[in-house]
Amino acid sequence: MREDQIQRNQKLRIIGKAIQPSDAEIQVNPRSRSAILRVAERI
């Protein structure tokens, strides 16, 4: 879910910022390059 979808729905509250893989993680696992981890709490 993207942040604009979360804000439109208003049933989830975003906790913190989006987390992206470190350079070390990308070197070990190249497929992680496009990964973005977002954390949300259901209201």
Phi and psi restraints in degrees (range 20) as a CNS / XPLOR table:
assign (resid 1 and name C) (resid 2 and name N)
       (resid 2 and name CA) (resid 2 and name C) 1.0 -85.3 20.0 2
assign (resid 2 and name N) (resid 2 and name CA)
       (resid 2 and name C) (resid 3 and name N) 1.0 162.7 20.0 2
assign (resid 2 and name C) (resid 3 and name N)
       (resid 3 and name CA) (resid 3 and name C) 1.0 -63.2 20.0 2
assign (resid 3 and name N) (resid 3 and name CA)
       (resid 3 and name C) (resid 4 and name N) 1.0 -35.2 20.0 2
assign (resid 3 and name C) (resid 4 and name N)
       (resid 4 and name CA) (resid 4 and name C) 1.0 -67.8 20.0 2
assign (resid 4 and name N) (resid 4 and name CA)
       (resid 4 and name C) (resid 5 and name N) 1.0 -32.5 20.0 2
assign (resid 4 and name C) (resid 5 and name N)
       (resid 5 and name CA) (resid 5 and name C) 1.0 -69.2 20.0 2
assign (resid 5 and name N) (resid 5 and name CA)
       (resid 5 and name C) (resid 6 and name N) 1.0 -38.4 20.0 2
assign (resid 5 and name C) (resid 6 and name N)
       (resid 6 and name CA) (resid 6 and name C) 1.0 -64.9 20.0 2
assign (resid 6 and name N) (resid 6 and name CA)
       (resid 6 and name C) (resid 7 and name N) 1.0 -44.9 20.0 2
assign (resid 6 and name C) (resid 7 and name N)
       (resid 7 and name CA) (resid 7 and name C) 1.0 -65.7 20.0 2
assign (resid 7 and name N) (resid 7 and name CA)
       (resid 7 and name C) (resid 8 and name N) 1.0 -35.7 20.0 2
assign (resid 7 and name C) (resid 8 and name N)
       (resid 8 and name CA) (resid 8 and name C) 1.0 -69.7 20.0 2
assign (resid 8 and name N) (resid 8 and name CA)
       (resid 8 and name C) (resid 9 and name N) 1.0 -38.9 20.0 2
assign (resid 8 and name C) (resid 9 and name N)
       (resid 9 and name CA) (resid 9 and name C) 1.0 -75.0 20.0 2
assign (resid 9 and name N) (resid 9 and name CA)
       (resid 9 and name C) (resid 10 and name N) 1.0 -38.1 20.0 2
assign (resid 9 and name C) (resid 10 and name N)
       (resid 10 and name CA) (resid 10 and name C) 1.0 59.4 20.0 2
assign (resid 10 and name N) (resid 10 and name CA)
       (resid 10 and name C) (resid 11 and name N) 1.0 19.0 20.0 2
assign (resid 10 and name C) (resid 11 and name N)
       (resid 11 and name CA) (resid 11 and name C) 1.0 -100.9 20.0 2
assign (resid 11 and name N) (resid 11 and name CA)
       (resid 11 and name C) (resid 12 and name N) 1.0 -4.8 20.0 2
assign (resid 11 and name C) (resid 12 and name N)
       (resid 12 and name CA) (resid 12 and name C) 1.0 -126.2 20.0 2
assign (resid 12 and name N) (resid 12 and name CA)
       (resid 12 and name C) (resid 13 and name N) 1.0 144.6 20.0 2
assign (resid 12 and name C) (resid 13 and name N)
       (resid 13 and name CA) (resid 13 and name C) 1.0 -114.4 20.0 2
assign (resid 13 and name N) (resid 13 and name CA)
       (resid 13 and name C) (resid 14 and name N) 1.0 127.5 20.0 2
assign (resid 13 and name C) (resid 14 and name N)
       (resid 14 and name CA) (resid 14 and name C) 1.0 -72.3 20.0 2
assign (resid 14 and name N) (resid 14 and name CA)
       (resid 14 and name C) (resid 15 and name N) 1.0 132.8 20.0 2
assign (resid 14 and name C) (resid 15 and name N)
       (resid 15 and name CA) (resid 15 and name C) 1.0 -114.2 20.0 2
assign (resid 15 and name N) (resid 15 and name CA)
       (resid 15 and name C) (resid 16 and name N) 1.0 114.7 20.0 2
assign (resid 15 and name C) (resid 16 and name N)
       (resid 16 and name CA) (resid 16 and name C) 1.0 74.8 20.0 2
assign (resid 16 and name N) (resid 16 and name CA)
       (resid 16 and name C) (resid 17 and name N) 1.0 -163.4 20.0 2
assign (resid 16 and name C) (resid 17 and name N)
       (resid 17 and name CA) (resid 17 and name C) 1.0 -109.3 20.0 2
assign (resid 17 and name N) (resid 17 and name CA)
       (resid 17 and name C) (resid 18 and name N) 1.0 165.4 20.0 2
assign (resid 17 and name C) (resid 18 and name N)
       (resid 18 and name CA) (resid 18 and name C) 1.0 -65.6 20.0 2
assign (resid 18 and name N) (resid 18 and name CA)
       (resid 18 and name C) (resid 19 and name N) 1.0 139.3 20.0 2
assign (resid 18 and name C) (resid 19 and name N)
       (resid 19 and name CA) (resid 19 and name C) 1.0 -109.1 20.0 2
assign (resid 19 and name N) (resid 19 and name CA)
       (resid 19 and name C) (resid 20 and name N) 1.0 128.2 20.0 2
assign (resid 19 and name C) (resid 20 and name N)
       (resid 20 and name CA) (resid 20 and name C) 1.0 -113.5 20.0 2
assign (resid 20 and name N) (resid 20 and name CA)
       (resid 20 and name C) (resid 21 and name N) 1.0 155.9 20.0 2
assign (resid 20 and name C) (resid 21 and name N)
       (resid 21 and name CA) (resid 21 and name C) 1.0 -65.9 20.0 2
assign (resid 21 and name N) (resid 21 and name CA)
       (resid 21 and name C) (resid 22 and name N) 1.0 149.6 20.0 2
assign (resid 21 and name C) (resid 22 and name N)
       (resid 22 and name CA) (resid 22 and name C) 1.0 -76.2 20.0 2
assign (resid 22 and name N) (resid 22 and name CA)
       (resid 22 and name C) (resid 23 and name N) 1.0 167.6 20.0 2
assign (resid 22 and name C) (resid 23 and name N)
       (resid 23 and name CA) (resid 23 and name C) 1.0 -60.9 20.0 2
assign (resid 23 and name N) (resid 23 and name CA)
       (resid 23 and name C) (resid 24 and name N) 1.0 -37.1 20.0 2
assign (resid 23 and name C) (resid 24 and name N)
       (resid 24 and name CA) (resid 24 and name C) 1.0 -64.4 20.0 2
assign (resid 24 and name N) (resid 24 and name CA)
       (resid 24 and name C) (resid 25 and name N) 1.0 -42.3 20.0 2
assign (resid 24 and name C) (resid 25 and name N)
       (resid 25 and name CA) (resid 25 and name C) 1.0 -63.7 20.0 2
assign (resid 25 and name N) (resid 25 and name CA)
       (resid 25 and name C) (resid 26 and name N) 1.0 -40.4 20.0 2
assign (resid 25 and name C) (resid 26 and name N)
       (resid 26 and name CA) (resid 26 and name C) 1.0 -64.8 20.0 2
assign (resid 26 and name N) (resid 26 and name CA)
       (resid 26 and name C) (resid 27 and name N) 1.0 -37.8 20.0 2
assign (resid 26 and name C) (resid 27 and name N)
       (resid 27 and name CA) (resid 27 and name C) 1.0 -66.7 20.0 2
assign (resid 27 and name N) (resid 27 and name CA)
       (resid 27 and name C) (resid 28 and name N) 1.0 -38.2 20.0 2
assign (resid 27 and name C) (resid 28 and name N)
       (resid 28 and name CA) (resid 28 and name C) 1.0 -75.6 20.0 2
assign (resid 28 and name N) (resid 28 and name CA)
       (resid 28 and name C) (resid 29 and name N) 1.0 -38.6 20.0 2
assign (resid 28 and name C) (resid 29 and name N)
       (resid 29 and name CA) (resid 29 and name C) 1.0 -133.7 20.0 2
assign (resid 29 and name N) (resid 29 and name CA)
       (resid 29 and name C) (resid 30 and name N) 1.0 88.3 20.0 2
assign (resid 29 and name C) (resid 30 and name N)
       (resid 30 and name CA) (resid 30 and name C) 1.0 -59.2 20.0 2
assign (resid 30 and name N) (resid 30 and name CA)
       (resid 30 and name C) (resid 31 and name N) 1.0 -27.6 20.0 2
assign (resid 30 and name C) (resid 31 and name N)
       (resid 31 and name CA) (resid 31 and name C) 1.0 -69.3 20.0 2
assign (resid 31 and name N) (resid 31 and name CA)
       (resid 31 and name C) (resid 32 and name N) 1.0 -16.9 20.0 2
assign (resid 31 and name C) (resid 32 and name N)
       (resid 32 and name CA) (resid 32 and name C) 1.0 -75.3 20.0 2
assign (resid 32 and name N) (resid 32 and name CA)
       (resid 32 and name C) (resid 33 and name N) 1.0 -7.2 20.0 2
assign (resid 32 and name C) (resid 33 and name N)
       (resid 33 and name CA) (resid 33 and name C) 1.0 -55.1 20.0 2
assign (resid 33 and name N) (resid 33 and name CA)
       (resid 33 and name C) (resid 34 and name N) 1.0 -38.3 20.0 2
assign (resid 33 and name C) (resid 34 and name N)
       (resid 34 and name CA) (resid 34 and name C) 1.0 -94.6 20.0 2
assign (resid 34 and name N) (resid 34 and name CA)
       (resid 34 and name C) (resid 35 and name N) 1.0 2.0 20.0 2
assign (resid 34 and name C) (resid 35 and name N)
       (resid 35 and name CA) (resid 35 and name C) 1.0 -75.9 20.0 2
assign (resid 35 and name N) (resid 35 and name CA)
       (resid 35 and name C) (resid 36 and name N) 1.0 139.2 20.0 2
assign (resid 35 and name C) (resid 36 and name N)
       (resid 36 and name CA) (resid 36 and name C) 1.0 -135.8 20.0 2
assign (resid 36 and name N) (resid 36 and name CA)
       (resid 36 and name C) (resid 37 and name N) 1.0 122.8 20.0 2
assign (resid 36 and name C) (resid 37 and name N)
       (resid 37 and name CA) (resid 37 and name C) 1.0 -100.1 20.0 2
assign (resid 37 and name N) (resid 37 and name CA)
       (resid 37 and name C) (resid 38 and name N) 1.0 122.2 20.0 2
assign (resid 37 and name C) (resid 38 and name N)
       (resid 38 and name CA) (resid 38 and name C) 1.0 -119.0 20.0 2
assign (resid 38 and name N) (resid 38 and name CA)
       (resid 38 and name C) (resid 39 and name N) 1.0 143.0 20.0 2
assign (resid 38 and name C) (resid 39 and name N)
       (resid 39 and name CA) (resid 39 and name C) 1.0 -116.8 20.0 2
assign (resid 39 and name N) (resid 39 and name CA)
       (resid 39 and name C) (resid 40 and name N) 1.0 131.2 20.0 2
assign (resid 39 and name C) (resid 40 and name N)
       (resid 40 and name CA) (resid 40 and name C) 1.0 -137.7 20.0 2
assign (resid 40 and name N) (resid 40 and name CA)
       (resid 40 and name C) (resid 41 and name N) 1.0 151.1 20.0 2
assign (resid 40 and name C) (resid 41 and name N)
       (resid 41 and name CA) (resid 41 and name C) 1.0 -111.6 20.0 2
assign (resid 41 and name N) (resid 41 and name CA)
       (resid 41 and name C) (resid 42 and name N) 1.0 131.5 20.0 2
assign (resid 41 and name C) (resid 42 and name N)
       (resid 42 and name CA) (resid 42 and name C) 1.0 -73.3 20.0 2
assign (resid 42 and name N) (resid 42 and name CA)
       (resid 42 and name C) (resid 43 and name N) 1.0 130.6 20.0 2
